[in-house]
């Protein structure tokens, strides 16, 4: 289903998709398959520099 969103949100969608993809890649490259199945990731954080870059992209 395709939903029309305001232009401001549409502009952010690629950035949000990148955040989600990088989160998945970060976990997959950091932890073993067993850890991914059993570990809680509540306290896991991505590098702050990544968010700084995304914020710059969002401000363009």
N, C-alpha and C positions, 0 to 999 in steps of 0.2 A: 504494500500500500504506500503510495506516495502522498505526502502531506505538504501542502504549501505553507512555508514558514516565512516570517518577515525577512526582508533582505539582510538585516543585521545577523540573524540566526543562520541563514543560508551561507553567509560569508564565513561563519565560524565552524561550520560542519566539517570541512577538511581538517582543521586543526583538532577538533574533538576526535575525529577518526584516528588521527595520528597519535594522540594521547593514548587512546585505547590500544592501538597496535603496539606502541612502544612499551606499555605496561605489560602486555602479554609477552613480548620479546624479552623484556627485562627479567621477568620471572623465569622464562624458559631457559635463558642463558645463565642464570644465577643459581638455579636449584636443580637437583636431580629429579627424575620422574617420580621417585618415591617421596621425596620431599614435597613435590607439588601436590601429590595425593593426600598427604597427611598433615602438612604444616598449616598453621593459621597465618595469614598474611596481613592481619590487622595493623601491625606496626611497621610493615614494609613501606619504604619510601623510594621514589625515583629521585635521581639527582636533581637538586634545585636548579642547576643550570639549564636543564631541559625546559622547565617551566618558564624560566626567564626568556628563553627563545620563543616559546609559544606565546607568551605575553607580547613580545615584540611583533610577532606575526599578526596577532589579533589587533594590535594598534595601527596596523598599516591601512 
